[in-house]
């Protein structure tokens, strides 16, 4: 809440101890002598880029203005390969990463998190040949212990699933369709997209774990 004449910046926002303003100097608006603003802001967790029209609007009522949201803390990334010497050998190469973040996450932490996600994705490729010969119920249980991102669903769908406690592929396939249809904000079109992407991997909703080979 603020009255003009003044510039409204992020430092003017009042928030609880569970939140920290990453950039207090961020410019929001300019108020003239007769200008005044009083607003309530709602924030949520997410991943990647989510357009304004894909945000979950349930329970917020009338009067809220939804904004396009960039949840990724990484603002820019670059890499280069340089020659490296190990002992007397000069035919080695080294990878140099350059990562810029918005300050909410250290670059080294962002690289470590990206490496973890990549490691979770790679086992899918290792089991391609064997997977093609199996029935859906015979899926290796270890192949399901990966992040939802392997399905390449939209960020909006992934966020709604995560808000419902569905973080990994195992969590998703164990849910029957009836239960999944009750996830807030997950409509018929989104549910059909989820089923289609699971079927492409030989999976389905409502799979029984006693049929999964470990």
VOPADO-856772 format. One record per residue: residue in one letter; x, y, z of N, C-alpha, C, O in turn. Coordinates in pm, whole numbers, plus 50000, padded with zeros to 5 digits. Layout:
{lumke a; {X; Y; Z}; {X; Y; Z}; {X; Y; Z}; {X; Y; Z}}
...
END
This chain:
{lumke x; {50085; 49881; 50000}; {50000; 50000; 50000}; {50089; 50124; 50000}; {50178; 50137; 50084}}
{lumke x; {50063; 50216; 49904}; {50147; 50335; 49896}; {50074; 50446; 49823}; {49992; 50421; 49734}}
{lumke x; {50105; 50571; 49862}; {50044; 50688; 49798}; {50153; 50771; 49732}; {50269; 50769; 49775}}
{lumke x; {50114; 50846; 49627}; {50208; 50929; 49555}; {50220; 51069; 49613}; {50148; 51105; 49706}}
{lumke x; {50312; 51149; 49557}; {50399; 51110; 49444}; {50515; 51024; 49493}; {50580; 51056; 49592}}
{lumke x; {50541; 50915; 49422}; {50648; 50824; 49463}; {50668; 50717; 49357}; {50583; 50695; 49271}}
{lumke x; {50781; 50652; 49366}; {50806; 50533; 49285}; {50777; 50410; 49371}; {50819; 50403; 49487}}
{lumke x; {50706; 50316; 49316}; {50675; 50192; 49387}; {50779; 50088; 49346}; {50794; 50055; 49229}}
{lumke x; {50849; 50036; 49446}; {50951; 49934; 49420}; {50925; 49810; 49505}; {50841; 49811; 49595}}
{lumke x; {50998; 49704; 49474}; {50977; 49577; 49544}; {51000; 49591; 49694}; {50940; 49517; 49772}}
{lumke x; {51085; 49683; 49734}; {51112; 49703; 49877}; {50989; 49754; 49952}; {50984; 49748; 50075}}
{lumke x; {50889; 49806; 49879}; {50766; 49854; 49942}; {50669; 49741; 49975}; {50571; 49762; 50047}}
{lumke x; {50694; 49623; 49922}; {50604; 49510; 49947}; {50621; 49460; 50089}; {50733; 49453; 50141}}
{lumke x; {50511; 49425; 50152}; {50514; 49369; 50286}; {50485; 49220; 50277}; {50380; 49180; 50227}}
{lumke x; {50578; 49139; 50325}; {50558; 48994; 50319}; {50603; 48929; 50448}; {50676; 48988; 50528}}
{lumke x; {50558; 48806; 50469}; {50588; 48733; 50590}; {50732; 48684; 50595}; {50806; 48699; 50498}}
{lumke x; {50772; 48626; 50708}; {50911; 48580; 50726}; {50948; 48463; 50634}; {51066; 48434; 50616}}
{lumke x; {50847; 48396; 50576}; {50876; 48282; 50490}; {50917; 48325; 50349}; {50957; 48241; 50268}}
{lumke x; {50906; 48455; 50319}; {50941; 48506; 50186}; {51052; 48609; 50196}; {51061; 48684; 50294}}
{lumke x; {51137; 48612; 50094}; {51245; 48710; 50084}; {51240; 48776; 49948}; {51231; 48706; 49847}}
{lumke x; {51245; 48907; 49941}; {51248; 48980; 49815}; {51389; 48966; 49756}; {51486; 49011; 49817}}
{lumke x; {51399; 48906; 49639}; {51530; 48882; 49578}; {51596; 49012; 49535}; {51717; 49029; 49550}}
{lumke x; {51517; 49105; 49481}; {51571; 49233; 49433}; {51483; 49347; 49484}; {51388; 49387; 49415}}
{lumke x; {51512; 49401; 49603}; {51429; 49507; 49661}; {51423; 49633; 49574}; {51328; 49711; 49585}}
{lumke x; {51523; 49655; 49489}; {51526; 49777; 49408}; {51442; 49767; 49281}; {51435; 49863; 49205}}
{lumke x; {51378; 49652; 49257}; {51301; 49632; 49135}; {51189; 49735; 49122}; {51107; 49751; 49212}}
{lumke x; {51187; 49805; 49009}; {51086; 49909; 48984}; {50953; 49845; 48947}; {50948; 49753; 48865}}
{lumke x; {50844; 49895; 49007}; {50710; 49842; 48979}; {50619; 49945; 48913}; {50549; 49913; 48817}}
{lumke x; {50620; 50068; 48962}; {50530; 50170; 48907}; {50569; 50308; 48959}; {50645; 50322; 49054}}
{lumke x; {50514; 50411; 48892}; {50531; 50550; 48936}; {50392; 50607; 48970}; {50300; 50598; 48889}}
{lumke x; {50380; 50664; 49087}; {50253; 50722; 49133}; {50263; 50874; 49130}; {50360; 50931; 49179}}
{lumke x; {50162; 50941; 49073}; {50161; 51087; 49074}; {50103; 51137; 49206}; {50079; 51058; 49297}}
{lumke x; {50081; 51268; 49217}; {50038; 51326; 49344}; {49905; 51270; 49393}; {49882; 51258; 49513}}
{lumke x; {49818; 51238; 49300}; {49686; 51186; 49338}; {49681; 51033; 49330}; {49576; 50973; 49354}}
{lumke x; {49792; 50974; 49297}; {49794; 50830; 49279}; {49809; 50754; 49409}; {49874; 50800; 49503}}
{lumke x; {49749; 50637; 49414}; {49760; 50549; 49531}; {49737; 50406; 49485}; {49663; 50381; 49389}}
{lumke x; {49800; 50314; 49552}; {49784; 50174; 49515}; {49776; 50090; 49642}; {49850; 50111; 49738}}
{lumke x; {49685; 49996; 49640}; {49672; 49897; 49747}; {49638; 49764; 49681}; {49534; 49751; 49617}}
{lumke x; {49726; 49667; 49695}; {49707; 49540; 49624}; {49755; 49424; 49710}; {49841; 49439; 49796}}
{lumke x; {49697; 49309; 49684}; {49738; 49184; 49747}; {49801; 49097; 49640}; {49740; 49072; 49536}}
{lumke x; {49923; 49050; 49663}; {49995; 48967; 49567}; {49992; 48822; 49612}; {50008; 48792; 49730}}
{lumke x; {49973; 48732; 49518}; {49974; 48588; 49545}; {50088; 48525; 49466}; {50096; 48543; 49345}}
{lumke x; {50176; 48453; 49534}; {50289; 48388; 49468}; {50279; 48237; 49487}; {50215; 48190; 49581}}
{lumke x; {50342; 48162; 49398}; {50341; 48016; 49408}; {50470; 47961; 49351}; {50545; 48032; 49283}}
{lumke x; {50496; 47836; 49378}; {50614; 47769; 49325}; {50583; 47715; 49186}; {50468; 47686; 49154}}
{lumke x; {50685; 47702; 49105}; {50666; 47649; 48970}; {50798; 47615; 48906}; {50903; 47619; 48971}}
{lumke x; {50793; 47582; 48777}; {50915; 47548; 48704}; {50903; 47598; 48561}; {50798; 47585; 48498}}
{lumke x; {51011; 47656; 48510}; {51011; 47701; 48372}; {50929; 47826; 48351}; {50921; 47912; 48439}}
{lumke x; {50868; 47836; 48233}; {50789; 47952; 48193}; {50641; 47914; 48190}; {50604; 47816; 48125}}
{lumke x; {50558; 47989; 48259}; {50414; 47962; 48262}; {50339; 48088; 48217}; {50345; 48190; 48285}}
{lumke x; {50267; 48082; 48104}; {50189; 48197; 48058}; {50077; 48230; 48157}; {50034; 48144; 48234}}
{lumke x; {50032; 48353; 48154}; {49930; 48399; 48249}; {49803; 48315; 48243}; {49743; 48287; 48347}}
{lumke x; {49761; 48274; 48121}; {49634; 48202; 48109}; {49643; 48056; 48151}; {49541; 47986; 48150}}
{lumke x; {49763; 48008; 48187}; {49777; 47869; 48230}; {49793; 47856; 48381}; {49809; 47745; 48431}}
{lumke x; {49789; 47966; 48453}; {49797; 47959; 48598}; {49667; 47903; 48656}; {49559; 47923; 48601}}
{lumke x; {49680; 47832; 48767}; {49563; 47777; 48836}; {49488; 47892; 48904}; {49539; 47954; 48997}}
{lumke x; {49366; 47919; 48858}; {49288; 48032; 48909}; {49184; 47991; 49013}; {49106; 48073; 49059}}
{lumke x; {49184; 47864; 49048}; {49082; 47813; 49140}; {49098; 47876; 49279}; {49208; 47880; 49334}}
{lumke x; {48990; 47922; 49334}; {48986; 47972; 49471}; {49032; 48116; 49489}; {49031; 48166; 49602}}
{lumke x; {49071; 48184; 49382}; {49121; 48320; 49396}; {49012; 48426; 49379}; {49032; 48541; 49416}}
{lumke x; {48899; 48387; 49325}; {48789; 48481; 49313}; {48810; 48582; 49202}; {48892; 48563; 49112}}
{lumke x; {48733; 48692; 49210}; {48734; 48795; 49106}; {48831; 48908; 49143}; {48849; 48938; 49261}}
{lumke x; {48891; 48969; 49043}; {48974; 49086; 49068}; {49123; 49062; 49061}; {49200; 49158; 49071}}
{lumke x; {49166; 48938; 49045}; {49309; 48909; 49037}; {49356; 48918; 48892}; {49285; 48875; 48801}}
{lumke x; {49473; 48974; 48872}; {49534; 48985; 48739}; {49652; 48889; 48735}; {49748; 48904; 48810}}
{lumke x; {49645; 48791; 48647}; {49751; 48691; 48638}; {49860; 48737; 48542}; {49832; 48799; 48439}}
{lumke x; {49983; 48707; 48577}; {50099; 48751; 48500}; {50175; 48631; 48444}; {50176; 48524; 48504}}
{lumke x; {50240; 48651; 48329}; {50334; 48550; 48280}; {50444; 48535; 48385}; {50489; 48634; 48444}}
{lumke x; {50486; 48411; 48409}; {50581; 48386; 48518}; {50703; 48309; 48470}; {50691; 48208; 48401}}
{lumke x; {50820; 48360; 48506}; {50947; 48291; 48477}; {51000; 48237; 48609}; {51056; 48312; 48689}}
{lumke x; {50984; 48107; 48631}; {51024; 48047; 48758}; {51172; 48009; 48762}; {51228; 47991; 48870}}
{lumke x; {51235; 47996; 48647}; {51375; 47953; 48645}; {51466; 48062; 48701}; {51456; 48177; 48659}}
{lumke x; {51553; 48027; 48794}; {51647; 48126; 48848}; {51762; 48155; 48752}; {51835; 48253; 48770}}
{lumke x; {51779; 48072; 48649}; {51888; 48092; 48553}; {51845; 48192; 48446}; {51746; 48171; 48376}}
{lumke x; {51919; 48300; 48435}; {51887; 48405; 48338}; {51966; 48390; 48208}; {51919; 48430; 48102}}
{lumke x; {52085; 48334; 48216}; {52169; 48319; 48097}; {52270; 48210; 48123}; {52317; 48194; 48236}}
{lumke x; {52304; 48134; 48019}; {52404; 48028; 48033}; {52484; 48017; 47903}; {52432; 48041; 47794}}
{lumke x; {52611; 47983; 47917}; {52699; 47969; 47801}; {52804; 47863; 47834}; {52829; 47833; 47950}}
{lumke x; {52864; 47807; 47730}; {52971; 47710; 47754}; {53076; 47722; 47643}; {53049; 47775; 47536}}
{lumke x; {53194; 47673; 47673}; {53299; 47665; 47572}; {53393; 47550; 47606}; {53405; 47510; 47722}}
{lumke x; {53457; 47499; 47504}; {53554; 47390; 47520}; {53694; 47447; 47502}; {53721; 47514; 47403}}
{lumke x; {53781; 47420; 47597}; {53918; 47469; 47590}; {54016; 47353; 47599}; {53986; 47253; 47664}}
{lumke x; {54132; 47364; 47534}; {54234; 47259; 47547}; {54285; 47254; 47690}; {54291; 47356; 47759}}
{lumke x; {54320; 47136; 47734}; {54369; 47120; 47871}; {54489; 47025; 47871}; {54502; 46939; 47784}}
{lumke x; {54573; 47043; 47968}; {54693; 46960; 47981}; {54686; 46883; 48111}; {54659; 46939; 48217}}
{lumke x; {54710; 46753; 48102}; {54714; 46667; 48220}; {54850; 46599; 48221}; {54877; 46509; 48140}}
{lumke x; {54936; 46642; 48311}; {55072; 46591; 48311}; {55144; 46633; 48184}; {55150; 46752; 48152}}
{lumke x; {55198; 46535; 48111}; {55264; 46563; 47984}; {55168; 46555; 47865}; {55202; 46595; 47754}}
{lumke x; {55048; 46504; 47890}; {54951; 46490; 47781}; {54882; 46624; 47754}; {54837; 46691; 47847}}
{lumke x; {54875; 46661; 47628}; {54813; 46789; 47590}; {54689; 46770; 47503}; {54633; 46868; 47452}}
{lumke x; {54645; 46644; 47486}; {54530; 46618; 47399}; {54399; 46605; 47477}; {54308; 46533; 47435}}
{lumke x; {54390; 46674; 47590}; {54267; 46672; 47669}; {54188; 46802; 47645}; {54241; 46899; 47592}}
{lumke x; {54063; 46799; 47684}; {53979; 46918; 47674}; {53905; 46939; 47806}; {53881; 46844; 47880}}
{lumke x; {53870; 47062; 47832}; {53792; 47091; 47953}; {53669; 47174; 47914}; {53671; 47253; 47821}}
{lumke x; {53563; 47152; 47988}; {53437; 47222; 47966}; {53428; 47340; 48063}; {53441; 47323; 48184}}
{lumke x; {53405; 47457; 48009}; {53391; 47578; 48090}; {53245; 47625; 48081}; {53196; 47654; 47972}}
{lumke x; {53178; 47631; 48195}; {53039; 47675; 48200}; {53030; 47816; 48256}; {53099; 47850; 48353}}
{lumke x; {52946; 47898; 48195}; {52918; 48031; 48246}; {52767; 48038; 48274}; {52686; 48019; 48184}}
{lumke x; {52732; 48065; 48398}; {52591; 48065; 48438}; {52561; 48191; 48517}; {52631; 48225; 48613}}
{lumke x; {52456; 48262; 48475}; {52408; 48380; 48546}; {52270; 48349; 48603}; {52184; 48296; 48532}}
{lumke x; {52248; 48382; 48730}; {52117; 48359; 48793}; {52059; 48492; 48842}; {52125; 48596; 48836}}
{lumke x; {51935; 48486; 48890}; {51869; 48608; 48939}; {51899; 48635; 49086}; {51841; 48726; 49146}}
{lumke x; {51990; 48558; 49144}; {52029; 48581; 49283}; {51957; 48493; 49383}; {51998; 48487; 49499}}
{lumke x; {51852; 48424; 49342}; {51780; 48336; 49436}; {51849; 48201; 49449}; {51819; 48125; 49542}}
{lumke x; {51940; 48170; 49358}; {52011; 48043; 49360}; {52152; 48067; 49308}; {52171; 48135; 49207}}
{lumke x; {52251; 48011; 49376}; {52389; 48027; 49333}; {52411; 47951; 49202}; {52353; 47844; 49183}}
{lumke x; {52494; 48004; 49110}; {52519; 47934; 48983}; {52567; 47790; 49002}; {52524; 47701; 48929}}
{lumke x; {52655; 47767; 49098}; {52705; 47631; 49122}; {52591; 47538; 49163}; {52588; 47422; 49123}}
{lumke x; {52498; 47588; 49244}; {52384; 47507; 49286}; {52292; 47478; 49168}; {52237; 47368; 49158}}
{lumke x; {52275; 47576; 49079}; {52191; 47557; 48960}; {52250; 47449; 48870}; {52176; 47366; 48817}}
{lumke x; {52382; 47450; 48852}; {52448; 47347; 48769}; {52433; 47209; 48833}; {52407; 47111; 48764}}
{lumke x; {52448; 47202; 48965}; {52434; 47074; 49035}; {52292; 47019; 49021}; {52274; 46899; 49001}}
{lumke x; {52192; 47107; 49031}; {52053; 47064; 49017}; {52025; 47017; 48874}; {51954; 46918; 48854}}
{lumke x; {52080; 47089; 48775}; {52062; 47049; 48636}; {52126; 46914; 48610}; {52071; 46832; 48536}}
{lumke x; {52243; 46890; 48670}; {52310; 46761; 48653}; {52228; 46648; 48714}; {52222; 46538; 48660}}
{lumke x; {52165; 46676; 48828}; {52081; 46574; 48892}; {51963; 46538; 48803}; {51931; 46420; 48786}}
{lumke x; {51897; 46639; 48746}; {51783; 46614; 48658}; {51827; 46537; 48533}; {51755; 46448; 48487}}
{lumke x; {51943; 46571; 48478}; {51994; 46500; 48361}; {52019; 46354; 48394}; {51987; 46265; 48315}}
{lumke x; {52078; 46329; 48511}; {52106; 46191; 48552}; {51978; 46111; 48566}; {51977; 45990; 48540}}
{lumke x; {51869; 46175; 48606}; {51740; 46106; 48619}; {51680; 46074; 48483}; {51608; 45975; 48469}}
{lumke x; {51710; 46155; 48383}; {51655; 46133; 48249}; {51728; 46023; 48172}; {51665; 45949; 48097}}
{lumke x; {51858; 46011; 48191}; {51939; 45922; 48108}; {51904; 45773; 48120}; {51913; 45703; 48019}}
{lumke x; {51864; 45720; 48238}; {51830; 45577; 48244}; {51720; 45536; 48146}; {51714; 45419; 48106}}
{lumke x; {51634; 45628; 48107}; {51530; 45597; 48010}; {51592; 45548; 47880}; {51542; 45452; 47820}}
{lumke x; {51700; 45612; 47835}; {51765; 45574; 47710}; {51836; 45440; 47724}; {51842; 45362; 47628}}
{lumke x; {51891; 45412; 47842}; {51964; 45288; 47863}; {51872; 45166; 47851}; {51919; 45058; 47816}}
{lumke x; {51744; 45183; 47878}; {51651; 45069; 47873}; {51562; 45066; 47752}; {51462; 44995; 47753}}
{lumke x; {51595; 45142; 47646}; {51506; 45150; 47531}; {51483; 45015; 47465}; {51368; 44979; 47438}}
{lumke x; {51590; 44940; 47437}; {51575; 44813; 47365}; {51494; 44713; 47445}; {51405; 44647; 47391}}
{lumke x; {51526; 44702; 47574}; {51452; 44606; 47657}; {51308; 44650; 47677}; {51217; 44567; 47681}}
{lumke x; {51287; 44780; 47689}; {51153; 44832; 47712}; {51059; 44800; 47597}; {50942; 44770; 47617}}
{lumke x; {51111; 44807; 47475}; {51028; 44785; 47357}; {50972; 44643; 47353}; {50871; 44619; 47286}}
{lumke x; {51035; 44548; 47422}; {50992; 44409; 47417}; {50904; 44371; 47536}; {50858; 44257; 47545}}
{lumke x; {50880; 44464; 47627}; {50805; 44432; 47748}; {50661; 44477; 47738}; {50627; 44570; 47664}}
{lumke x; {50577; 44410; 47812}; {50440; 44456; 47830}; {50443; 44572; 47929}; {50535; 44581; 48010}}
{lumke x; {50344; 44662; 47924}; {50343; 44776; 48015}; {50358; 44738; 48161}; {50427; 44808; 48236}}
{lumke x; {50296; 44628; 48204}; {50300; 44591; 48345}; {50435; 44540; 48388}; {50461; 44530; 48508}}
{lumke x; {50523; 44509; 48293}; {50654; 44453; 48327}; {50762; 44559; 48329}; {50880; 44525; 48324}}
{lumke x; {50726; 44683; 48336}; {50823; 44791; 48339}; {50915; 44775; 48459}; {50873; 44735; 48567}}
{lumke x; {51043; 44807; 48438}; {51136; 44808; 48548}; {51094; 44918; 48646}; {51069; 45031; 48605}}
{lumke x; {51087; 44884; 48773}; {51046; 44983; 48872}; {51143; 45100; 48877}; {51102; 45213; 48903}}
{lumke x; {51273; 45073; 48853}; {51372; 45180; 48859}; {51349; 45285; 48751}; {51388; 45401; 48769}}
{lumke x; {51287; 45248; 48640}; {51262; 45343; 48531}; {51157; 45446; 48571}; {51143; 45549; 48505}}
{lumke x; {51083; 45417; 48676}; {50976; 45507; 48717}; {51023; 45608; 48822}; {50950; 45703; 48853}}
{lumke x; {51142; 45588; 48876}; {51194; 45679; 48978}; {51265; 45798; 48914}; {51381; 45825; 48944}}
{lumke x; {51193; 45867; 48826}; {51247; 45984; 48757}; {51148; 46099; 48768}; {51031; 46078; 48799}}
{lumke x; {51196; 46217; 48741}; {51113; 46338; 48749}; {51006; 46338; 48641}; {51023; 46278; 48535}}
{lumke x; {50896; 46406; 48668}; {50786; 46417; 48571}; {50830; 46482; 48440}; {50763; 46465; 48337}}
{lumke x; {50940; 46555; 48442}; {50985; 46627; 48323}; {51012; 46536; 48205}; {51011; 46581; 48091}}
{lumke x; {51037; 46406; 48230}; {51067; 46314; 48119}; {50947; 46301; 48025}; {50964; 46262; 47910}}
{lumke x; {50828; 46333; 48073}; {50709; 46323; 47988}; {50693; 46444; 47897}; {50611; 46443; 47805}}
{lumke x; {50771; 46550; 47923}; {50766; 46672; 47842}; {50624; 46732; 47838}; {50577; 46779; 47735}}
{lumke x; {50558; 46728; 47954}; {50428; 46793; 47967}; {50449; 46944; 47980}; {50560; 46990; 48005}}
{lumke x; {50343; 47020; 47963}; {50354; 47165; 47979}; {50386; 47198; 48125}; {50354; 47121; 48216}}
{lumke x; {50450; 47313; 48145}; {50485; 47354; 48281}; {50361; 47368; 48368}; {50366; 47339; 48488}}
{lumke x; {50250; 47412; 48310}; {50127; 47430; 48387}; {50076; 47296; 48441}; {50037; 47286; 48557}}
{lumke x; {50076; 47192; 48355}; {50030; 47060; 48398}; {50122; 47005; 48506}; {50076; 46953; 48607}}
{lumke x; {50254; 47017; 48485}; {50350; 46966; 48583}; {50331; 47035; 48718}; {50337; 46970; 48822}}
{lumke x; {50309; 47165; 48716}; {50291; 47238; 48842}; {50167; 47191; 48916}; {50169; 47179; 49039}}
{lumke x; {50058; 47165; 48844}; {49934; 47118; 48908}; {49953; 46978; 48967}; {49901; 46948; 49074}}
{lumke x; {50028; 46893; 48896}; {50054; 46759; 48948}; {50142; 46766; 49072}; {50117; 46695; 49170}}
{lumke x; {50244; 46850; 49068}; {50333; 46862; 49184}; {50259; 46919; 49304}; {50284; 46878; 49418}}
{lumke x; {50169; 47012; 49281}; {50089; 47068; 49391}; {50001; 46961; 49456}; {49960; 46975; 49571}}
{lumke x; {49972; 46855; 49380}; {49891; 46744; 49432}; {49979; 46633; 49490}; {49930; 46525; 49521}}
{lumke x; {50110; 46660; 49503}; {50201; 46562; 49562}; {50255; 46460; 49463}; {50313; 46360; 49504}}
{lumke x; {50237; 46484; 49334}; {50285; 46392; 49230}; {50414; 46450; 49174}; {50410; 46536; 49086}}
{lumke x; {50527; 46402; 49224}; {50656; 46458; 49187}; {50729; 46375; 49082}; {50803; 46429; 49000}}
{lumke x; {50708; 46241; 49086}; {50787; 46153; 49001}; {50694; 46066; 48915}; {50573; 46060; 48938}}
{lumke x; {50754; 46001; 48817}; {50676; 45918; 48726}; {50605; 45806; 48802}; {50493; 45770; 48768}}
{lumke x; {50671; 45752; 48902}; {50612; 45646; 48985}; {50483; 45696; 49053}; {50383; 45624; 49057}}
{lumke x; {50488; 45818; 49104}; {50370; 45875; 49171}; {50252; 45886; 49074}; {50137; 45865; 49112}}
{lumke x; {50283; 45919; 48947}; {50178; 45943; 48849}; {50111; 45813; 48805}; {49988; 45804; 48807}}
{lumke x; {50191; 45712; 48766}; {50131; 45589; 48712}; {50057; 45509; 48818}; {49972; 45426; 48786}}
{lumke x; {50088; 45534; 48946}; {50018; 45460; 49052}; {49879; 45517; 49080}; {49799; 45453; 49148}}
{lumke x; {49850; 45637; 49028}; {49719; 45699; 49051}; {49619; 45650; 48947}; {49648; 45654; 48827}}
{lumke x; {49501; 45604; 48989}; {49396; 45571; 48892}; {49343; 45697; 48826}; {49356; 45807; 48881}}
{lumke x; {49283; 45681; 48709}; {49235; 45797; 48634}; {49132; 45877; 48713}; {49130; 46000; 48707}}
{lumke x; {49046; 45807; 48787}; {48941; 45876; 48865}; {49003; 45971; 48967}; {48954; 46082; 48986}}
{lumke x; {49111; 45926; 49032}; {49177; 46010; 49132}; {49247; 46129; 49066}; {49243; 46241; 49117}}
{lumke x; {49311; 46104; 48952}; {49384; 46210; 48883}; {49289; 46318; 48831}; {49325; 46435; 48825}}
{lumke x; {49169; 46277; 48793}; {49072; 46373; 48740}; {49026; 46473; 48846}; {48967; 46575; 48813}}
{lumke x; {49054; 46443; 48974}; {49014; 46532; 49083}; {49123; 46632; 49120}; {49104; 46714; 49210}}
{lumke x; {49238; 46625; 49053}; {49346; 46720; 49080}; {49298; 46860; 49041}; {49256; 46881; 48927}}
{lumke x; {49304; 46957; 49132}; {49256; 47093; 49103}; {49321; 47152; 48977}; {49443; 47153; 48963}}
{lumke x; {49237; 47201; 48887}; {49286; 47267; 48767}; {49323; 47175; 48653}; {49357; 47223; 48545}}
{lumke x; {49319; 47044; 48675}; {49356; 46949; 48570}; {49230; 46907; 48495}; {49155; 46821; 48542}}
{lumke x; {49206; 46966; 48379}; {49086; 46939; 48302}; {49097; 46815; 48216}; {49198; 46745; 48218}}
{lumke x; {48991; 46788; 48139}; {48987; 46669; 48054}; {49097; 46671; 47947}; {49157; 46568; 47917}}
{lumke x; {49122; 46789; 47891}; {49224; 46801; 47787}; {49363; 46771; 47843}; {49442; 46702; 47779}}
{lumke x; {49391; 46824; 47961}; {49521; 46799; 48025}; {49535; 46653; 48062}; {49643; 46594; 48045}}
{lumke x; {49427; 46592; 48113}; {49430; 46451; 48150}; {49455; 46364; 48028}; {49530; 46266; 48035}}
{lumke x; {49393; 46399; 47916}; {49413; 46323; 47792}; {49558; 46333; 47746}; {49614; 46236; 47694}}
{lumke x; {49618; 46449; 47765}; {49758; 46469; 47727}; {49849; 46382; 47813}; {49944; 46321; 47763}}
{lumke x; {49820; 46376; 47943}; {49898; 46292; 48034}; {49890; 46145; 47992}; {49992; 46077; 47984}}
{lumke x; {49769; 46097; 47964}; {49749; 45957; 47925}; {49821; 45925; 47794}; {49881; 45819; 47779}}
{lumke x; {49815; 46019; 47700}; {49880; 45997; 47570}; {50031; 45984; 47585}; {50093; 45899; 47521}}
{lumke x; {50090; 46068; 47668}; {50235; 46064; 47685}; {50279; 45941; 47764}; {50388; 45889; 47743}}
{lumke x; {50194; 45895; 47856}; {50225; 45770; 47927}; {50218; 45651; 47831}; {50305; 45564; 47834}}
{lumke x; {50115; 45648; 47747}; {50099; 45538; 47652}; {50216; 45530; 47555}; {50255; 45422; 47512}}
{lumke x; {50273; 45645; 47521}; {50388; 45648; 47430}; {50509; 45580; 47493}; {50600; 45538; 47422}}
{lumke x; {50511; 45568; 47625}; {50620; 45502; 47696}; {50580; 45363; 47746}; {50652; 45301; 47824}}
{lumke x; {50465; 45315; 47701}; {50421; 45184; 47744}; {50368; 45182; 47885}; {50369; 45078; 47951}}
{lumke x; {50322; 45297; 47933}; {50272; 45309; 48069}; {50125; 45349; 48067}; {50070; 45384; 47963}}
{lumke x; {50062; 45343; 48183}; {49922; 45383; 48195}; {49895; 45424; 48338}; {49976; 45400; 48428}}
{lumke x; {49781; 45486; 48361}; {49740; 45523; 48495}; {49689; 45399; 48569}; {49642; 45304; 48506}}
{lumke x; {49699; 45401; 48701}; {49647; 45292; 48781}; {49728; 45164; 48776}; {49673; 45056; 48799}}
{lumke x; {49858; 45174; 48746}; {49941; 45053; 48741}; {49965; 45000; 48882}; {49980; 45075; 48978}}
{lumke x; {49967; 44868; 48891}; {49990; 44802; 49020}; {50138; 44776; 49038}; {50204; 44724; 48948}}
{lumke x; {50191; 44813; 49154}; {50334; 44798; 49177}; {50375; 44654; 49202}; {50493; 44621; 49190}}
{lumke x; {50280; 44569; 49236}; {50318; 44428; 49251}; {50340; 44362; 49116}; {50387; 44249; 49108}}
{lumke x; {50304; 44434; 49007}; {50329; 44382; 48873}; {50456; 44440; 48811}; {50496; 44403; 48701}}
{lumke x; {50518; 44533; 48884}; {50640; 44594; 48834}; {50760; 44514; 48880}; {50774; 44487; 48999}}
{lumke x; {50845; 44477; 48788}; {50961; 44396; 48822}; {51070; 44484; 48878}; {51107; 44584; 48815}}
{lumke x; {51123; 44451; 48994}; {51230; 44529; 49056}; {51361; 44456; 49042}; {51465; 44505; 49088}}
END
